[in-house]
Each structure stands twice: as C-alpha cells, then as structure tokens.
C-alpha cells in the first residue's frame, strides 16, 4: 500500500515526465512554437496557482506544481540550448 505522502511523489513525477514529453513532442512537430508561447503558458499556470481560493485539493495541487515545474525546466533547457548554440 502506498503511504500518505508517497502517492504525491509518484503523481508529481508521473505528471512532470508526461508534461516534459508532451512539450518535447510539441516543439518537434510545431514549427510555430516559440519560447514566448511557453512563457505565456507558464504565466497562465502561475495565475491558476494563485487562484486557489476555494481549494483544489492535494491531487490537483500536486498536478499543477508538477506542470509548472515541467514548463520551467523545459524553458530553461531550451534557453540553455540557444545560449550554447550562440557560443559556437
């Protein structure tokens, strides 16, 4: 049986990995996708996080936090790639 806190970690990791894979596919197949698009979506996610006045519950909070982290990670990786390519 999964412990009380362990399910959150499992769900967080699962969501994070799914989001990153989805963002990778989107970048690969959508030539119109820009960093600015992703940054705008991230701002929207931050806004959603701040709108928890009625309470989402632990599951939805975990999913939202993992989604935000995935976007932050993906954007940072893309920016690092662009910076590296400019150096060469």
C-alpha positions in Angstrom: 0.0 0.0 0.0 1.2 3.5 -0.9 1.9 5.8 2.1 0.1 9.1 2.6 3.0 11.2 1.2 4.4 8.7 -1.3 1.4 9.0 -3.7 2.1 12.7 -4.0 5.7 12.0 -5.1 4.6 9.3 -7.5 1.9 11.6 -9.1 4.3 14.6 -9.2 7.0 12.6 -11.0 4.4 11.0 -13.4 2.9 14.4 -14.3 6.3 16.1 -14.6 7.5 13.4 -17.0 4.3 13.4 -19.1 4.4 17.2 -19.4 8.1 17.3 -20.5 7.4 14.6 -23.1 4.4 16.5 -24.4 6.4 19.7 -24.6 9.3 17.9 -26.4 6.8 16.5 -29.0 5.1 19.8 -29.4 8.5 21.5 -30.0 9.4 18.8 -32.5 6.2 18.9 -34.5 5.0 22.5 -34.2 7.4 24.8 -36.1 5.4 27.8 -34.9 6.1 27.1 -31.2 8.2 29.7 -29.5 9.8 30.3 -26.1 7.5 33.2 -25.7 4.5 30.9 -26.2 5.7 28.7 -23.4 6.5 31.6 -21.2 3.0 32.9 -21.6 1.5 29.5 -20.8 3.8 29.4 -17.7 2.4 32.8 -16.6 -1.1 31.4 -17.0 -0.2 28.4 -14.8 1.2 30.8 -12.2 -2.1 32.7 -12.3 -4.0 29.4 -11.8 -1.9 28.6 -8.8 -2.8 31.9 -7.3 -6.5 31.4 -7.8 -6.9 28.6 -5.2 -9.4 30.4 -3.1 -11.9 27.5 -2.9 -9.2 24.8 -2.6 -8.3 22.4 -5.4 -7.2 19.6 -3.1 -3.9 17.8 -2.8 -4.2 15.9 -6.0 -4.8 18.9 -8.2 -2.2 21.0 -6.4 0.3 18.2 -7.0 -0.5 18.1 -10.7 -0.3 21.9 -11.0 3.0 22.1 -9.2 4.5 19.4 -11.4 3.2 21.0 -14.6 4.7 24.4 -13.6 8.0 22.7 -12.8 8.0 20.9 -16.2 7.4 24.2 -18.0 10.1 25.9 -16.0 12.5 23.0 -16.7 11.7 22.9 -20.4 12.1 26.6 -20.9 15.4 26.6 -19.0 16.7 23.8 -21.2 15.6 25.4 -24.4 17.3 28.7 -23.3 20.5 26.9 -22.4 20.5 25.2 -25.8 20.1 28.5 -27.6 22.9 30.1 -25.5 25.2 27.2 -26.2 24.5 27.3 -29.9 25.4 31.1 -29.9 28.8 30.3 -28.4 29.8 28.1 -31.3 
